[in-house]
Amino acid sequence: MIKKYNEVHASRKHIYMSIHKVRRILDQIRGSSYENILMILELIPYRASFTILKLLNSAASNANHNMGFNMQNLVILKAEVNTGSNSKKLKPRAKGRSNFIKRSTCHINIILNKQ
């Protein structure tokens, strides 16, 4: 991947959340400006919105500190979520048996671009 000088990215890995739950929020905010996204994420009642908000603030801080971009001119260029590894746990059941519990994880990548 060729990195351009007007793009800033942030990623978070191994989040204990389903990709479908994260993807429904990322589809709503993709292509919007940074200020609009902050208002949208504060009002969405899903658990994944807090994680995405933290990641978005991290990407905006990277853009401000490392590249000197103004936060009001930032737009989400690319927001994607990928599957991570599944952790398996054993849950005890009756009569000495046990069941597997699969916890899915995901990786979120956000790329910001200045207007």
URNOR-V169659 format. One record per backbone hydrogen bond with DSSP energy under -0.5 kcal/mol. CO is the residue of the C=O (numbers start at 1). NH is the residue of the N-H. If there is no record, write none. Layout:
# URNOR-V169659
[[CO;NH] [CO;NH]]
This chain:
# URNOR-V169659
[[1;3] [4;7] [6;114] [8;112] [10;110] [12;108] [15;17] [15;106] [18;22] [19;23] [20;24] [22;25] [22;26] [23;27] [25;28] [25;29] [26;30] [29;32] [32;76] [33;37] [34;38] [35;39] [36;40] [37;41] [38;42] [39;43] [40;43] [40;44] [46;49] [47;50] [47;51] [48;52] [49;53] [50;54] [51;55] [52;56] [53;57] [54;58] [55;59] [56;60] [57;61] [58;62] [59;63] [60;64] [61;65] [62;66] [62;67] [63;67] [63;68] [63;69] [70;73] [71;74] [73;115] [74;34] [75;77] [75;113] [76;31] [78;111] [80;109] [82;107] [85;87] [85;105] [87;103] [89;101] [90;92] [91;99] [93;96] [94;97] [97;93] [99;91] [101;89] [101;103] [102;104] [103;87] [105;84] [106;15] [107;82] [108;12] [109;80] [110;10] [111;77] [111;78] [112;8] [113;75]]
